[in-house]
Amino acid sequence: AELVITGRCVDSALALGPLLHEFGWGIEDLDALSQGSLAGHLLECGPQSTGGLLTDWQDVASWHDIGYPIAECRSDGSFVLTKTEGTGGLVDVRSAAEQLLYEIGDPGAYLLPDVTCDWRHVDLTQVGVDRVEVKGATGRPPPATLKACAQVLDGFKITALLMIGGRDAAAKASRLGREFEKRAARLLERDGYAALRAVDVEILGAESTYGPHARTAHGREVVIKISMHHDERTALAAVVRELGSFAMAVTGLTAGGRGLPKPTPLVRLRSYLISRDRFAPTIYVDGDPIPYEEPEPLAPVAPPDDPLRKAEPFSVDDPVELPLHAIAHARSGDKGADANIGVRARHPDFLPLLRDQLTADAVAGWFAHRARGSVERYELPGVDALNFVLRDALGGGGVSSLRFDPQGKAYAQQLLDMPVQIPKAWLSHEGLTEITEVEAMRSSVK
């Protein structure tokens, strides 16, 4: 196609292209290309970098009129992140750092077609109200491969939402899920269909997504989500027809908010790396070809040096236990079936403790009920942060997942409830955030 019209479609290249034109950067200006790509990374998700997804949401004055991000760029690649004056939202080091960490994987080798970005030593400085200066990104030659994506149809799915109220609502919902799965299995067997490929039941209001870390199972109103996967649309259609009559047998069940679900295609994303020498990009403007020089790729990408790997263990004298939220803020997202969680220390003093206690194994243990694969940890000393990649942690991810959080958007907030041991002396530290647990601990040690 010569022209593709899409829905929501954005990428950091939409910022890098104009910067190449404006400042005359060449493909050899790798640090500038990395900075320009970082500008695009901070812009591409709109108000997420202007306080929209900030952990400390109470500090954001308003959301209804939130301003979209602006990057005021310089020829050396540095830029100031800001927003339109008079709009809602917030631009500060926290909001910029969370967006920097968002879905980047290895921050020392963030792979783009034009440059391999190294953002481990990016520097963020508050230079005014709603103004953050961003510099320090470096670049290496791009990889020898390009990313290609394909969508594969893998059967069909249904998702039903039903509210249950009254005493023991969560227990009723849990039983409803088990009983309906049995009824669906019996129906499919009777009608000659294969068994369901997958069933996922979550009870919203009972913290079921928290797994063993849930704190409540006694709410008096919950919503049960039942998702099912099968190869045949007609099989799921038959199951759906049973749902209405089955629901009549459940005490406390209210009307379903969305009505009976309809089977929809379950589409999986498959990503591949393809040698870039198989492609010869050609650019045309008004029908005339424009000279274009492909960057010289780097194969393989050299592993970045990691200065923090030699850091000494952090010992805690006279410890007290607080949630991670007290000393860190975080942002999470997805990359296909993998989850990405970036965690930033609220003060540089806290980073050695985070590095010592927030290990890849500790994070893997916290999400053992969600993640099936390994957990990798990367470090960004420039912004006092750690980045975690949880492999196979989203039930397939995206539209192929049966989970209520298929992109891991809540994973960061769940991780912030993980307990950490801090020195009691830090209870008066200026970097500690004012949450209920901090106030309670201060009162208890007086």
Secondary structure, DSSP 8 states (H G I E B T S, - for coil): ------SS---THHHHHHHHHHH---TT-HHHHHHHHHHHHHHTTGGGGGTTT-SSGGG---STTB--EEEEE-TTS-EEEEE-TT-BS--SHHHHHHHHHTT-SSTT-EE-SS-EEE-TT-EEEEEETTEEEEE--EEE--BSEEEEEEEEEEEEEEEEEEEEESTTHHHHHHHHHHHHHHHHHHHHHHTT----SEEEEEEETTTGGGGGG------SEEEEEEEEEES-HHHHHHHHHHHHHHHTTSTTB---TT-S---EEEEEEEEEEEEGGG----EEETTEEE-------BSS------GGGG------SSEEEEEGGGTEEEEEEEETTEEEEEEEESSGGGHHHHHHHS-HHHHHHHTTTT--S-EEEEEEGGGTEEEEEETT-STT-GGG--SS-TT-TTHHHHHTTSEEEEEGGGGG-TTS---HHHHHHHHHT-
